[in-house]
Amino acid sequence: MKIAILGAGATGLTTALRLAQKTSSEITVFEKDSFLGGHASTFQVNSTPIEKGYHHWFTSDNKIIELMSELGLQNHIGWYESSVGTVFNSKIYDFMTPIDLLRYKPLSIINRISLGLSSLKISKIKNWHDLENFTAVDWLNKNVKPQIYHAFWEPMLIGKFGEEHYKEVGMPWLWGKMNTRFKSREGFLSKEKLGYPIGSFDILFNSLSQKCENLGVKIHLNSQVNQIKNNHGSLEVSISDAETLNFDAVIATVPSNVFHRITTGLEESYIEKLQNTRYMSAVQIILELKHQLSKYYWLNIADRSFPFVGVIEHTNLVNESIYGNSHIVYLSNYLTPKNSLYHLNKTELLEKYLPFLYQINNKFSENWIIKSHYQKIPGAQPIIESQYSNKMPTHETGIKNLYLGNTSQIYPEDRGTNYSVELGEKLAELLIKKSINN
Ligand SMILES: Cc1cc2nc3c(=O)[nH]c(=O)nc-3n(C[C@H](O)[C@H](O)[C@H](O)COP(=O)(O)OP(=O)(O)OC[C@H]3O[C@@H](n4cnc5c(N)ncnc54)[C@H](O)[C@@H]3O)c2cc1C
């Protein structure tokens, strides 16, 4: 069987590996970019690769940890104690353990306890399907006090989905997010541990692609697929240089809007699902600093006067020595074109952001900045609405032997490389099962 896979990110490469291990098919991966890794790809800081958007693993990310072991990379994951803070009314509060929660001064002591209990309540919900009818905002407003909602939950939702979309997010998404974080702790009172591959996510993608190639998979970079169409039972795939090739099966791991654009002959009902899939772009300013900005790896910004929603100081997780002693800080936002910040360039964004860095550290000075970088990552975060099970596009597309697998089909967990590996394995199984039954 001749199989084409579109995309050399975590999903595409895992699908290729599993198909190559389990079948004797001829497998070709087409990747539009000149590099592997998609959303988890890297750029260089002082000759060391680092992700364009902050990346880490949770201890509960079993699938990707198993894959690292399978690739012989089990000793290449560093596990580090995470440190989390929250900025509220220009002050930073520790937010690592339930004890910190009890010290969270923006809320009265009664409300602090209530906040802890509300997080626990969410994590104890067994059947997330029961939450499908609720948006997160509706559920929280029914189940937590308004002060707690405004001081904690609302800023968290706005942080991920912006003012425009946070009210649409389904409660199962929040449930999935809370569960991942709870599972990443060894005990109720313990601090969270996070993993990061020694040598960046590049070591995973390089090793994964090498293993695929050893099994006969062909991986073509700089090969954008411009069209897929059904041609009398075989699937015709047109590549960037106008070459057209025929395949028995195609697995696309591209975003839903791209899949819609390049596929001819989809049924209306499927097109509707693709069109309803909406994404936010991640807009990241990455600073190389002479000094540490704060002591936290992860700073949630629950203060709506700030023009960014997260400060992720990567070198508070991983030692700065590997980046030539530069302290690496991501100033993170998730935006759509409707937000004016989306249209600003690096210099314009920095101008808006800098005054707020003084609020995080009053010693901060502009001459701490050695270098700054700008990354805009389209399709970074699908907007997961209520009733999403009915809205999510299926992997089978209605065109025989054409499958779709992307982050908008990861549910109820939040998207992440662990779930992309799981998805890649699922897609390979699905194709094998379907072709046996054909
Ligand atoms: C800012 C940010 C932070 C994140 N943080 C974390 C984290 O901490 N931990 C974690 O595990 N995950 C994190 N993620 C999520 C993780 O990066 C993604 O879930 C995962 O990489 C998605 O993999 P994928 O293969 O499904 O999609 P992608 O990585 O998007 O891969 C799809 C590939 O398809 C290619 N493609 C698109 N169109 C075409 C075409 N027409 N022809 C050929 N190729 C095409 C793309 O170039 C891309 O390489 C983060 C993501 C972002 C954006």
The ligand as a MOL file (V3000), in Angstrom:
LIG
                    3D

  0  0  0     0  0            999 V3000
M  V30 BEGIN CTAB
M  V30 COUNTS 53 58 0 0 0
M  V30 BEGIN ATOM
M  V30 1 C 3.0440 28.2410 22.2150 0
M  V30 2 C 2.8630 26.7700 22.3530 0
M  V30 3 C 3.2080 26.1420 23.5320 0
M  V30 4 C 3.0630 24.7660 23.6740 0
M  V30 5 N 3.4660 24.1760 24.8260 0
M  V30 6 C 3.4610 22.8340 24.9020 0
M  V30 7 C 4.0410 22.1810 26.0130 0
M  V30 8 O 4.5070 22.8270 26.9540 0
M  V30 9 N 4.0680 20.8180 26.0250 0
M  V30 10 C 3.5650 20.0720 24.9950 0
M  V30 11 O 3.6680 18.8420 25.0340 0
M  V30 12 N 2.9720 20.6640 23.9320 0
M  V30 13 C 2.9050 22.0100 23.8720 0
M  V30 14 N 2.3590 22.6340 22.7870 0
M  V30 15 C 1.5630 21.8500 21.8390 0
M  V30 16 C 2.3740 21.0300 20.8730 0
M  V30 17 O 3.4020 21.8080 20.2960 0
M  V30 18 C 1.4390 20.5190 19.7900 0
M  V30 19 O 0.3220 19.9080 20.3930 0
M  V30 20 C 2.0820 19.4940 18.8690 0
M  V30 21 O 3.3720 19.8930 18.4960 0
M  V30 22 C 1.1870 19.3350 17.6430 0
M  V30 23 O 1.7580 18.3940 16.7800 0
M  V30 24 P 1.0440 18.0480 15.3960 0
M  V30 25 O 1.9800 17.1670 14.6550 0
M  V30 26 O -0.3350 17.5480 15.6300 0
M  V30 27 O 0.8520 19.4340 14.6660 0
M  V30 28 P 2.0070 20.4330 14.0910 0
M  V30 29 O 3.1430 20.4360 15.0070 0
M  V30 30 O 1.2740 21.6750 13.7940 0
M  V30 31 O 2.4110 19.6800 12.7480 0
M  V30 32 C 1.7150 19.8170 11.5380 0
M  V30 33 C 2.7460 19.9100 10.4280 0
M  V30 34 O 2.0720 20.0060 9.1750 0
M  V30 35 C 2.8420 20.8720 8.3450 0
M  V30 36 N 1.9700 21.3490 7.2580 0
M  V30 37 C 0.9630 22.2620 7.3370 0
M  V30 38 N 0.4050 22.4400 6.1120 0
M  V30 39 C 1.0380 21.6150 5.2660 0
M  V30 40 C 0.9010 21.3180 3.8810 0
M  V30 41 N -0.0280 21.9310 3.1170 0
M  V30 42 N 1.7380 20.4170 3.3260 0
M  V30 43 C 2.6910 19.7770 4.0690 0
M  V30 44 N 2.8670 20.0210 5.3890 0
M  V30 45 C 2.0500 20.9090 5.9820 0
M  V30 46 C 3.2800 21.9630 9.3060 0
M  V30 47 O 4.3690 22.6960 8.7960 0
M  V30 48 C 3.6300 21.1500 10.5580 0
M  V30 49 O 4.9880 20.7750 10.5790 0
M  V30 50 C 2.5010 24.0050 22.6120 0
M  V30 51 C 2.1350 24.6250 21.4220 0
M  V30 52 C 2.3200 25.9870 21.2850 0
M  V30 53 C 1.9560 26.6240 19.9870 0
M  V30 END ATOM
M  V30 BEGIN BOND
M  V30 1 1 1 2
M  V30 2 1 2 3
M  V30 3 2 2 52
M  V30 4 2 3 4
M  V30 5 1 4 5
M  V30 6 1 4 50
M  V30 7 2 5 6
M  V30 8 1 6 7
M  V30 9 1 6 13
M  V30 10 2 7 8
M  V30 11 1 7 9
M  V30 12 1 9 10
M  V30 13 2 10 11
M  V30 14 1 10 12
M  V30 15 2 12 13
M  V30 16 1 13 14
M  V30 17 1 14 15
M  V30 18 1 14 50
M  V30 19 1 15 16
M  V30 20 1 16 17
M  V30 21 1 16 18
M  V30 22 1 18 19
M  V30 23 1 18 20
M  V30 24 1 20 21
M  V30 25 1 20 22
M  V30 26 1 22 23
M  V30 27 1 23 24
M  V30 28 2 24 25
M  V30 29 1 24 26
M  V30 30 1 24 27
M  V30 31 1 27 28
M  V30 32 2 28 29
M  V30 33 1 28 30
M  V30 34 1 28 31
M  V30 35 1 31 32
M  V30 36 1 32 33
M  V30 37 1 33 34
M  V30 38 1 33 48
M  V30 39 1 34 35
M  V30 40 1 35 36
M  V30 41 1 35 46
M  V30 42 1 36 37
M  V30 43 1 36 45
M  V30 44 2 37 38
M  V30 45 1 38 39
M  V30 46 1 39 40
M  V30 47 2 39 45
M  V30 48 1 40 41
M  V30 49 2 40 42
M  V30 50 1 42 43
M  V30 51 2 43 44
M  V30 52 1 44 45
M  V30 53 1 46 47
M  V30 54 1 46 48
M  V30 55 1 48 49
M  V30 56 2 50 51
M  V30 57 1 51 52
M  V30 58 1 52 53
M  V30 END BOND
M  V30 END CTAB
M  END
